[in-house]
Amino acid sequence: MGGYIVIAAMVCVTIIGIVGIFAMLAYLKEKAILKYKNSSKVGDNEISITVDDNKDKNSKN
């Protein structure tokens, strides 16, 4: 009977650990989303994308 208690305790600790890890990941994800939203309000909301075209190396734009 003592073995069953040890196994049940190990299962409970494992489940609590897994749930804790997922809770921490969800919290950090929410915190990162809020940080991104706050930083985008401060900026001027412009996105610059630069694409290098290797076909036209000699042309000057």
PyRosetta script that sets phi, psi and omega in degrees:
from pyrosetta import init, pose_from_sequence

init()
pose = pose_from_sequence("MGGYIVIAAMVCVTIIGIVGIFAMLAYLKEKAILKYKNSSKVGDNEISITVDDNKDKNSKN")
pose.set_psi(1, -32.2)
pose.set_omega(1, 178.9)
pose.set_phi(2, -63.9)
pose.set_psi(2, -33.6)
pose.set_omega(2, 178.2)
pose.set_phi(3, -65.2)
pose.set_psi(3, -36.9)
pose.set_omega(3, 178.4)
pose.set_phi(4, -65.4)
pose.set_psi(4, -36.9)
pose.set_omega(4, 179.3)
pose.set_phi(5, -67.0)
pose.set_psi(5, -41.4)
pose.set_omega(5, 179.2)
pose.set_phi(6, -64.4)
pose.set_psi(6, -44.4)
pose.set_omega(6, 179.4)
pose.set_phi(7, -64.1)
pose.set_psi(7, -42.9)
pose.set_omega(7, 178.6)
pose.set_phi(8, -63.6)
pose.set_psi(8, -39.0)
pose.set_omega(8, 178.5)
pose.set_phi(9, -65.7)
pose.set_psi(9, -41.1)
pose.set_omega(9, 178.8)
pose.set_phi(10, -64.8)
pose.set_psi(10, -40.1)
pose.set_omega(10, 178.2)
pose.set_phi(11, -64.3)
pose.set_psi(11, -43.7)
pose.set_omega(11, -180.0)
pose.set_phi(12, -63.7)
pose.set_psi(12, -43.9)
pose.set_omega(12, 179.6)
pose.set_phi(13, -63.8)
pose.set_psi(13, -39.9)
pose.set_omega(13, 178.9)
pose.set_phi(14, -64.5)
pose.set_psi(14, -44.7)
pose.set_omega(14, 179.6)
pose.set_phi(15, -64.1)
pose.set_psi(15, -43.1)
pose.set_omega(15, 179.2)
pose.set_phi(16, -63.8)
pose.set_psi(16, -39.0)
pose.set_omega(16, 178.0)
pose.set_phi(17, -64.2)
pose.set_psi(17, -43.8)
pose.set_omega(17, 179.8)
pose.set_phi(18, -65.4)
pose.set_psi(18, -44.2)
pose.set_omega(18, 178.1)
pose.set_phi(19, -63.2)
pose.set_psi(19, -39.0)
pose.set_omega(19, 178.0)
pose.set_phi(20, -63.2)
pose.set_psi(20, -41.1)
pose.set_omega(20, 179.0)
pose.set_phi(21, -64.0)
pose.set_psi(21, -45.0)
pose.set_omega(21, 179.5)
pose.set_phi(22, -66.7)
pose.set_psi(22, -35.5)
pose.set_omega(22, 176.9)
pose.set_phi(23, -64.7)
pose.set_psi(23, -40.6)
pose.set_omega(23, 179.1)
pose.set_phi(24, -66.1)
pose.set_psi(24, -41.3)
pose.set_omega(24, 178.1)
pose.set_phi(25, -63.8)
pose.set_psi(25, -40.6)
pose.set_omega(25, 178.3)
pose.set_phi(26, -65.0)
pose.set_psi(26, -39.6)
pose.set_omega(26, 178.7)
pose.set_phi(27, -64.6)
pose.set_psi(27, -45.4)
pose.set_omega(27, -179.2)
pose.set_phi(28, -67.2)
pose.set_psi(28, -34.8)
pose.set_omega(28, 177.1)
pose.set_phi(29, -64.4)
pose.set_psi(29, -44.7)
pose.set_omega(29, 179.1)
pose.set_phi(30, -63.4)
pose.set_psi(30, -40.1)
pose.set_omega(30, 179.1)
pose.set_phi(31, -64.9)
pose.set_psi(31, -39.3)
pose.set_omega(31, 179.1)
pose.set_phi(32, -67.6)
pose.set_psi(32, -38.7)
pose.set_omega(32, 178.5)
pose.set_phi(33, -64.3)
pose.set_psi(33, -43.1)
pose.set_omega(33, 179.1)
pose.set_phi(34, -65.4)
pose.set_psi(34, -38.9)
pose.set_omega(34, 178.8)
pose.set_phi(35, -63.9)
pose.set_psi(35, -40.9)
pose.set_omega(35, 179.0)
pose.set_phi(36, -65.4)
pose.set_psi(36, -41.9)
pose.set_omega(36, 179.6)
pose.set_phi(37, -64.4)
pose.set_psi(37, -41.3)
pose.set_omega(37, -179.9)
pose.set_phi(38, -67.9)
pose.set_psi(38, -37.1)
pose.set_omega(38, -179.8)
pose.set_phi(39, -72.4)
pose.set_psi(39, -29.1)
pose.set_omega(39, 179.6)
pose.set_phi(40, -75.4)
pose.set_psi(40, -23.8)
pose.set_omega(40, 176.4)
pose.set_phi(41, -70.9)
pose.set_psi(41, -31.8)
pose.set_omega(41, -177.1)
pose.set_phi(42, -73.5)
pose.set_psi(42, -40.3)
pose.set_omega(42, -178.0)
pose.set_phi(43, -72.9)
pose.set_psi(43, 178.2)
pose.set_omega(43, -179.4)
pose.set_phi(44, -94.7)
pose.set_psi(44, 16.7)
pose.set_omega(44, 172.5)
pose.set_phi(45, 56.8)
pose.set_psi(45, 39.1)
pose.set_omega(45, 175.9)
pose.set_phi(46, -108.6)
pose.set_psi(46, 140.0)
pose.set_omega(46, 176.5)
pose.set_phi(47, -120.6)
pose.set_psi(47, 126.5)
pose.set_omega(47, -179.8)
pose.set_phi(48, -111.1)
pose.set_psi(48, 127.2)
pose.set_omega(48, 179.0)
pose.set_phi(49, -121.7)
pose.set_psi(49, 124.2)
pose.set_omega(49, 179.2)
pose.set_phi(50, -112.2)
pose.set_psi(50, 127.7)
pose.set_omega(50, 179.7)
pose.set_phi(51, -119.1)
pose.set_psi(51, 124.2)
pose.set_omega(51, 176.8)
pose.set_phi(52, -88.9)
pose.set_psi(52, 124.7)
pose.set_omega(52, 178.2)
pose.set_phi(53, -104.7)
pose.set_psi(53, 112.0)
pose.set_omega(53, -176.7)
pose.set_phi(54, -78.0)
pose.set_psi(54, -11.9)
pose.set_omega(54, 179.0)
pose.set_phi(55, -67.7)
pose.set_psi(55, -39.7)
pose.set_omega(55, -174.1)
pose.set_phi(56, -105.6)
pose.set_psi(56, 65.5)
pose.set_omega(56, -179.5)
pose.set_phi(57, -72.6)
pose.set_psi(57, -32.9)
pose.set_omega(57, -175.7)
pose.set_phi(58, -87.5)
pose.set_psi(58, -15.4)
pose.set_omega(58, -179.1)
pose.set_phi(59, -81.4)
pose.set_psi(59, 145.2)
pose.set_omega(59, 179.7)
pose.set_phi(60, -114.5)
pose.set_psi(60, 123.5)
pose.set_omega(60, -179.7)
pose.set_phi(61, -109.3)
pose.dump_pdb("model.pdb")
